[in-house]
Amino acid sequence: MQTKTFPILPIVFAIAAATLIPGTASFAASHHATKSKPVAKPAAAKKAAAADSGLPPLAAQTTLAANPPELPAKAWLLMDFDSGEVLAAANPDEPLPPASLTKMMTSYLVEQALRSGKLKQTDLVSVSENAWCRGSSTESCMYLPLNSQATVIDILRGIIIQSGNDASKAIAEHMAGTEEGFAKLMNAEAQRLGMTHTHFVNPTGLPDPAHKSSARDLAILARAIIRDSVDYYPIYAERDFKYNGIKQGNRNALLYTDPTVDGLKTGHTEDAGYCLVTSSKRNGMRLITVILNTHSAQARADETRALLGWGFSSFEKVTPIQPNTVVATAKVSFGKADTVAAGLGEPWMLTVPRGQQVQTSVEVKPGLEAPVAKGAVIGKVIATSNGKPVGEAPLVAQAEVERSGLLLRAWQHVTKLFGK
């Protein structure tokens, strides 16, 4: 959770004037108050990321390319958005306090409820005494007045941009009656998404010994938000939001310094340290980064820059097979045609280390019988590199094969019986 108090506003105005964020008056001085450093070169990333940290640099335990950075955090991860493949990671499955990164699940549930029609953007959400934020130095607030009402879309912006605990609690009570009830929804969704090292206790990320998530799980959640919340994902890139006369800036410093970054969320508590989940898209490749428990707001931004810089310089997109290409011819029994062409149903791209050669092999379903619908999956193509699988895609029938008539089928049975 990020700190937000009114008494520091005069200091904030002075600091903001000297930074890259001139239009965000209420941007907390403890979050990215100094000018951001340039992107570290991959060769120097290890030293640059840990330069000012008391934490030891954490080397990658998993990597698909050479020379990943070593980052002073308790866990970190780089994921390819398109495939969901982890490109490099350290302690990716260690359950850690996620702080306000929790609110990605809160916002995701709101977005999916809007998508399904269970909620409308104009629905009014009441602010109970439990949800009301008193503006202490220990939590982030949207500053919803007590016993007031706010629209769902304003609440959503308050969760994503202002990291409002009050907004998160209010929508939890609106959707599930209580924070505890909403946490059950969060955990059910986490299980559905495959977040196997996550347990939520509340919608805010306020400290609780049982409230945990992992770098891999948070990347899975970020990927789901980008994929499933197309109408609302642009909110994650908004730099500020004004509500109740109070303008607050998004605490993701990279939104102000890197135009390729368009989300997602920051987090901070004493137990969780400084955390950041980020997404960046360059030249058709989108990468997701997770930094958990580093030592400062500046560090989480610098470490993310180093990880993105290494990722985009070390990997590239390749197309193993061009669209509309016939990959194989599958045999069909008891059809008006004996064979059907097999090809890709949609464009297929892989993220691989730069310069790495990719080979493909084809597996067609045995014993294929008519009728076969056009577009039906009839096999798969497997991509390998250096003898290791790097991806696969379904093969689909490029034409319809109708079932043959009774007499022709009888003859086909006979010829099949005698192996002709």
N, C-alpha and C positions, 0 to 999 in steps of 0.2 A: 504494500500500500504506500502511496506517496504522501508526503507531508504537505498540508495546505492550511495556512493560517492567515487571517487578515492583517495582524500587526506587522508582517514583513512586506506588505504591499509597497510602501515607499522605497524599500531597498530593492525590491524586484523591478520596479520601474527603472531605476538607475542602472541595474545590471542588464536588463533587457535591451537598453539603448545601445549597449556596447557589443551586443552579440549578433548572431545571424537571425534573430527572431524578433525584429522590431515591433511587430504587430501584436504580440502576445503579452499584455501587460501583467497578467497574473500568473505567468509561468514561474514556478517555484525556483528560487535561487539555488536550492540544493539539487536541482535536476537540470543538468546541461547548461549551466550559466556561462561557461566559457566557450570560446570558438572551437569548433570541432577540428580534429586533426585530419590531415589528408589520408587517403587510403594507403595502408602499408603495402609495400611490395611483398609478394609471396616469400621471397628469400629472406626478408627481414621480419616476417610476421611474428615469429616466435619471440624475438626480443622486444619488438614494439608493443605487443599485446601485454607483456608482463612488466614493462619498464617501471611503472610507478606502483606496483602492487606488492602487498605483503604476502599474498597468496603464492604458493609455488605454481609454476606453469604446469598445466595438465596436458599430457601428450595424448594423441589419438590412440584408442584401443582398436578401432575399426577404421579403415580408410581404403578407398578404391583408387587413389592416386598418390603420387609421391609428395613428400614434404608438406604435410598439413601443418597448420600452426599449432603451437602449444599455448593454451589459454588459461589464465589464472582464474578458474572457476571450479565449482564442485562438479558440474556436468555441462557438456555442450554437445551440439549436434548440427549437422548440415544435411538437409533432405532435398531430393529432387521432387518438385511438386507433381510433375506429370505421372511418374511411376510410383512415387511414394518410397523410393529406395533411399536408404541412408548412405550418403557418400563418405561421411567421416563422422566419428563420434567418440566421446569419452564419457564413461559412466552413463550411458543412455537410458538404462533401466533402473537407476537408483531412485527410489521414492524420496522426494525432497519437498519442503514447503514451497508452494508455488506463488504465494502472495497474491497480488492482483491479477496474475495470469489466469487465476480461477475464473475471472469475469469473462474470459473467452467462452467458457461453457455457458455462463449465464446469458451472454448476448446471443450465442448460437441457438439456445432454446427459444429465446424471444424471436429471433429471425425465422426459425422454422415454424413457430406458431403463427407468425404473420404470413408466411408462405402458404400454410395450410388453411388459413382463414379462421383459425381459433382466436386470433387477435387481429384487431384492425389498428392502423396507425393512429387513428383519432380516438380510440378507446381511452377513457380517463382512468388513471391509476391514483388511488388515495395514498396519502403519506401518514402512516400511523406513528405513534410515539416511539415504537420500536425501530421503525425505519428512519425516523428523523435524525439528522446529523447535527450535532451541536457545534461543529467547527473546531474540535480539539486538534492538538498538534499530532495526534496519533493516527489519524485516518484521513482519507481523501473524501471529498464531499461534492455533490452537485449543488448543494444548498437549496433543497426543496423545503419550503415552509411547512411547519407542522400543521397537520389536518388540511393541507392543500391537495389539489389534484393536478396531475400533469399527463399529457398525452403519451401513449406508448412510444411514439417516434422520438419525442424529447427524452424520455427515459432511456431509450436505447443509445442516443447520443451521449447522454450523461454517463452511462456505463462505459462506453468505448473510449470517448475522448477525455472526459473528466475523471474517469475511474471512480465514480461516485458510489460509496458504500450505501448511501441512502437510496439511490436509484436502484441498486441491486436488491436491497432488502424489500423495497416497495413492490418491485415487479415480481419478486419471489412470493410475497404474500398475495398478490393479485392473481397469480397463476396457480398457486398450490395451497393457499391458506396460511402457511407458515414457512419459515426458512427451512425447517426440518423436512417438511413435505417437499419443498423444492429440491433439497439436496438429494432426495430419493429419485427425482426426475433426472437430476444431473448424473447420478451414478448409473442409472439405467441407460442413459444415452452414452456414457463413457464405455459401458460394457458393449453396447451395440457397435460402437466405432472401433472396438478392439484396443481400448486403453487399459491394458492389463495391470499396470502398476499405479493406478489412480484410485483415490477414495476422497470424495468431497463431503464436508460436514456443513458448509454454509455457502452462500452465493457470492461472498465477497473475497474470501481468501484471508480473512482475519485469522490470527494464529490459533491453531488447535492441534494437539499432538497426533490426532488421527487424520488430519487434512494433508494429503500428500499427492504428488504427481511426479512424473518422470519426464526427462527431455524428449524421449521418443513419443510418449503419449501426448505431450503438448504440441509436438510437430504434427501428429496425426489429427489433432483437433484443429490446428491452424489450417491444414490441408482441407478438412471438411468445411470450414467456414468459407474458404476461397472458392471451393467447388460448389457448395450448396446454397450459399447466400449471395448470389450474384447481384441481386437488387440492392443489398445492404452493405456489401463489402466496401464500396467506396467511402463509407463513413470512417473506416479504419485509417484512411489517409488524410482525413480532415485535421487541420492544424489547431483549430480552436473551436470553442462553442460557448456561447453566452446564454446564460439562463439566470433568471431572478436578478438581472442587472449585474451579474458577475461573469466576467469573461475569463476563461481558463484555457491554457494551451495544452495541446497533446504533449505528453512527456517523452515521446519517442523522438529523440534528437535527430535520428537519421531522416525523418520526414522533412527536415529543414535543410539538409546538406546533400542528400542523394535523391535525385528525381526518379530513380528506378525503384525506390522503396515505397510501398503503398500499404503498410501495416506491420505489425498487428497490435501488440500490447506490451506495456511495461509493468513491472511489479517491484515492490520493496517492502520488507519488514525487517526487523532486527534479526529474526531467525532465518529468513529466506535470503537475506542479502539483496543485492541488486540483480534483477532478472529482466530479460528481454526476449520476446519472440518477434521475429521480423520476416517479411517476405519481400523479395526483390526480383524484378523481371528485366532481363537484358537480352536483346537479340533473340527473342522467342524462347528463352530459357528462364524458368522461374525457380528460384531456390528459397527454401525456408531455413532459418537459423533459430536455434534456441540457446540462450546463455542462462545458466542457473547459478545463483549465489556467487557473484563476484563482488568486489569491494567498493565500487562506487558507480554512480550514474555515468560518469565519463568512461569508466572501464567497460561497462556493458556495451556502450556505443562503439568504442574502439575495437573491442574484441569481435563485435559483429562485423565491423568494416573489414577486419583482417580475414575473417572466415569467408565473407562474401567475395573479397578480392581473390583469395586462394581458389574458391569454388569456381568462379567464372573464368579464371585464367587456366584452371586445370582440367575442366570438362567442356565437352561440346555436344551438340545434338547431331545425331546421324539418322539417316533413313535406310534401314537394312533392305527394304523392298519398296519399290515405288508403287503408289496407288494404281489401281486398274491393271495390275500385272497378274497374269495367270501363273500361279506358283506350282500347281500340280494338277493332274487329272485323276479323279477318283472313280473307281469302278462301282457300278450300281447294278444290283440284282433286281429282276422282276420289274424293270421299267421299260418305257417306250424307247429310251436311249440307254446304251450300255455304260456310258461314262458321263461325268459332269465336271466342268472346269471348276477349280478351287482357287480362290484369291482372298486378299484382305478385304474385310468389310469396311474399314475406315483407315485413314492415314496412320502410319505407325512410326514413331520416333523414339529413339533411345538416348539417354545421357550416358556418355562413356568418357574415359580419360582421353584427352586430346591426342590424336594420331594413332589411336588404338584400332586395329583392324577387327571387323566383326564378320563372323561367318553365320550362315543360316542352314537349318535342316528342317525337313517337313515330316510331320506325322499325320497320316490320314486315318480316319476311323475305319476299322476293318468291318466287313460284313454289312456294308451300306446297302439298304434296300429302298426301293421306291414305295410310296411317293417321297420325293425330296423337294422341299420348298426352296424357292430362290432366297438366298440370305441365311439359310439354315447352317449352323455350325457343323462342319464335317471333318474338322481336324485342327491342327495348330502348326505354327511355324516357330521354331526355337532359335534364338540368337545366342551365340557363344563368342567369347573372346579369350584368347590364351587358355582355351580348354574349359573355361568356366561359363555357365549360363548367365546372361545379362538381361534377358527378357524374353517374353513370348507373346504371340498375338494369335487370335482365332482365325482359322480359315473358314470361309463360307462358300456355299454353292453359288456360282455365278449365273445359274439358270435353273428353271424348274424342270424336274423330271417326273412325268406322270406315271402312274402304275399301269402296267400293260394289261391287255384284256385276258380273259380266262384261258383261252386256247394258247395264247402266246406264253402266258405264265406257266401253263402245264408243260409246254415244250422246254421252257427255260429250266424248270425243275428237273426234267429228264437230262438235259445237257449238263446241268450242274452235278447231277448224281453220277454221271459217267466222266466227270471232269473235263468236259469239252468246253 
